[in-house]
Amino acid sequence: MAVDAAQLTSLQPVPATAADRRLPGDLAVWVFILAELLVFGVFFLSYAFTRAHHVAEFNSEQLTLNRAAGAWNTVLLLTASYCVYRAVAAARAGARSRIDLWLLAALACGAGFVVVKLGEYAAKLAAGISLSTSTFYMFYLSLTFFHFMHVLLGIVVLGVLWLRARAGAYGPANLNGLESGASYWHMVDLVWIVLFPLVYLLR
């Protein structure tokens, strides 16, 4: 059976356009994200350098951390990132009714992270641990609290996105704000994926 040229053309893969290859969200947000990643990178390198000169101390005090809490927080952040991804996918597909539901799920996971982390901090404070306790705890508290503040900012961003999604602000033709917020949240998740094994697990 003959197949006309139009049918053959429709079966060919469509090359990516410039719009398909663009960064999701605002360029300014990506500049901010890269700057934040640079700051975290300096923190991580400082931690690794100092640890190399105090291996026994770091190994000993690392065992006092709550690894189960850290693992739960990893699951919560990964789940939140998945929910944010699904929210963006729903917006691209025009499924407006699902965008706010996925964002609400991401917010719940972010709130769960905050609760677990505050529990960790409360336990350390109750044990008399502070920034001046040791070099390891100076890094632990500084690194995790710096990341914790980024999570709080991410929750605020997700909250604004959720409110705007409920108002019908996002769809296939209006993704910029949603993609910008999603990109920031994925950065927060990425940093934790490095921070958790580096501080909690690396021996």
C-alpha positions as CSV (number, residue, x, y, z in Angstrom):
1,M,0.0,0.0,0.0
2,A,1.4,3.4,-1.0
3,V,2.3,5.9,1.7
4,D,2.2,9.5,0.6
5,A,4.9,12.0,1.4
6,A,2.9,13.8,4.1
7,Q,2.6,10.5,6.1
8,L,6.3,9.8,5.8
9,T,7.1,13.3,7.0
10,S,4.9,12.9,10.0
11,L,6.8,9.7,11.0
12,Q,10.2,11.4,11.0
13,P,11.6,12.7,14.3
14,V,11.1,16.4,14.8
15,P,14.4,18.2,15.4
16,A,14.6,20.2,18.7
17,T,13.9,23.9,18.2
18,A,15.7,26.7,20.0
19,A,12.6,27.0,22.3
20,D,12.9,23.3,23.3
21,R,16.6,23.7,24.2
22,R,16.1,26.8,26.4
23,L,16.8,26.8,30.1
24,P,13.5,26.4,32.0
25,G,12.6,29.6,33.9
26,D,14.2,33.0,34.1
27,L,17.9,33.5,33.3
28,A,18.2,35.7,36.5
29,V,17.1,32.7,38.6
30,W,19.7,30.5,37.0
31,V,22.4,33.1,37.8
32,F,21.2,33.0,41.4
33,I,21.2,29.2,41.4
34,L,24.7,29.0,40.0
35,A,25.9,31.6,42.6
36,E,24.4,29.6,45.4
37,L,25.9,26.3,44.1
38,L,29.3,28.1,44.1
39,V,28.9,29.1,47.7
40,F,27.9,25.5,48.7
41,G,30.8,24.2,46.7
42,V,33.2,26.3,48.7
43,F,31.6,25.1,51.9
44,F,32.0,21.5,50.8
45,L,35.6,21.9,49.8
46,S,36.4,23.5,53.1
47,Y,34.7,20.7,54.9
48,A,36.6,18.0,52.9
49,F,39.9,19.8,53.4
50,T,39.5,20.1,57.1
51,R,38.2,16.6,57.5
52,A,41.3,15.3,55.7
53,H,43.4,16.8,58.6
54,H,41.1,15.6,61.4
55,V,39.9,12.2,60.2
56,A,39.7,10.5,63.6
57,E,37.8,13.4,65.2
58,F,35.4,13.7,62.3
59,N,34.8,9.9,62.1
60,S,34.1,9.8,65.9
61,E,31.7,12.7,66.1
62,Q,30.0,11.8,62.8
63,L,28.7,8.7,64.6
64,T,26.7,10.9,66.9
65,L,24.5,12.2,64.1
66,N,21.0,10.8,63.5
67,R,21.5,9.0,60.2
68,A,17.9,7.8,60.1
69,A,16.7,11.4,60.3
70,G,19.1,12.3,57.5
71,A,17.8,9.4,55.4
72,W,14.2,10.4,56.0
73,N,15.0,14.0,55.0
74,T,16.6,12.7,51.8
75,V,13.4,10.7,50.9
76,L,11.3,13.8,51.7
77,L,13.3,16.1,49.5
78,L,13.5,13.6,46.6
79,T,9.7,13.1,46.8
80,A,9.2,16.9,46.9
81,S,11.3,17.2,43.7
82,Y,9.3,14.5,42.0
83,C,6.1,16.3,42.9
84,V,7.4,19.6,41.6
85,Y,8.4,17.9,38.4
86,R,4.9,16.5,38.0
87,A,3.4,19.9,38.6
88,V,5.5,21.4,35.8
89,A,4.6,18.4,33.5
90,A,0.9,19.0,34.4
91,A,1.2,22.6,33.4
92,R,2.9,21.7,30.1
93,A,0.0,19.3,29.4
94,G,-2.6,21.9,30.2
95,A,-3.9,19.8,33.2
96,R,-4.5,22.9,35.4
97,S,-6.4,21.0,38.1
98,R,-3.4,18.9,38.9
99,I,-0.8,21.6,39.2
100,D,-1.8,22.8,42.6
101,L,-2.3,19.3,43.9
102,W,1.3,18.3,43.0
103,L,2.6,21.6,44.5
104,L,0.6,21.0,47.7
105,A,2.2,17.5,48.0
106,A,5.7,19.1,47.5
107,L,4.9,21.6,50.2
108,A,3.9,18.8,52.6
109,C,7.2,17.0,51.9
110,G,9.1,20.3,52.5
111,A,7.3,20.8,55.8
112,G,8.2,17.3,56.8
113,F,11.9,18.0,56.2
114,V,11.6,21.1,58.4
115,V,10.0,19.1,61.2
116,V,12.6,16.4,61.1
117,K,15.5,18.8,60.9
118,L,14.2,20.9,63.8
119,G,14.0,17.7,65.8
120,E,17.7,17.0,65.1
121,Y,18.7,20.5,66.1
122,A,16.6,20.3,69.3
123,A,18.4,17.1,70.3
124,K,21.8,18.6,69.7
125,L,21.0,21.8,71.7
126,A,19.6,19.6,74.5
127,A,22.9,17.8,74.6
128,G,24.8,21.1,74.9
129,I,26.2,21.0,71.4
130,S,26.9,24.3,69.6
131,L,29.1,25.8,66.9
132,S,32.0,26.0,69.5
133,T,31.7,22.4,70.6
134,S,34.2,21.1,67.9
135,T,35.4,21.7,64.4
136,F,33.1,18.9,63.1
137,Y,30.0,20.4,64.8
138,M,30.9,23.8,63.6
139,F,30.8,22.5,60.0
140,Y,27.7,20.3,60.6
141,L,25.6,23.1,62.1
142,S,26.8,25.7,59.6
143,L,26.3,23.6,56.5
144,T,23.0,22.1,57.5
145,F,21.6,25.4,58.8
146,F,22.6,27.2,55.6
147,H,20.8,24.5,53.6
148,F,17.9,24.6,56.0
149,M,17.4,28.3,55.3
150,H,17.3,27.5,51.6
151,V,14.6,24.9,52.2
152,L,12.6,27.5,54.1
153,L,12.9,29.9,51.1
154,G,12.0,27.0,48.8
155,I,8.8,26.4,50.8
156,V,7.9,30.1,50.5
157,V,8.5,29.9,46.7
158,L,6.3,26.7,46.5
159,G,3.6,28.4,48.5
160,V,3.5,31.3,46.1
161,L,3.4,29.0,43.2
162,W,0.6,27.0,44.8
163,L,-1.5,30.1,45.3
164,R,-0.9,31.2,41.7
165,A,-1.7,27.7,40.4
166,R,-5.0,27.8,42.3
167,A,-5.8,31.0,40.5
168,G,-5.1,29.4,37.1
169,A,-1.9,31.3,36.4
170,Y,0.0,28.4,34.8
171,G,-0.5,26.5,31.6
172,P,1.3,25.5,28.4
173,A,1.7,29.2,27.4
174,N,2.7,30.4,30.8
175,L,5.4,28.3,32.4
176,N,8.1,30.8,33.2
177,G,7.3,31.4,36.9
178,L,6.5,27.8,37.6
179,E,9.7,26.6,36.0
180,S,11.8,29.2,37.8
181,G,10.5,28.1,41.2
182,A,10.9,24.4,40.2
183,S,14.5,25.0,39.2
184,Y,15.3,26.6,42.6
185,W,13.7,23.7,44.5
186,H,15.7,21.2,42.4
187,M,18.9,23.1,43.4
188,V,17.9,22.7,47.1
189,D,17.4,19.0,46.6
190,L,20.7,18.6,44.7
191,V,22.7,20.3,47.4
192,W,21.2,17.9,50.0
193,I,22.0,14.9,47.9
194,V,25.7,16.0,48.2
195,L,25.5,17.2,51.8
196,F,23.9,14.1,53.3
197,P,26.5,11.5,52.3
198,L,29.4,14.0,52.8
199,V,28.5,14.9,56.4
200,Y,26.5,11.9,57.6
201,L,28.0,8.9,55.9
202,L,31.5,9.6,54.4
203,R,34.2,7.7,56.5
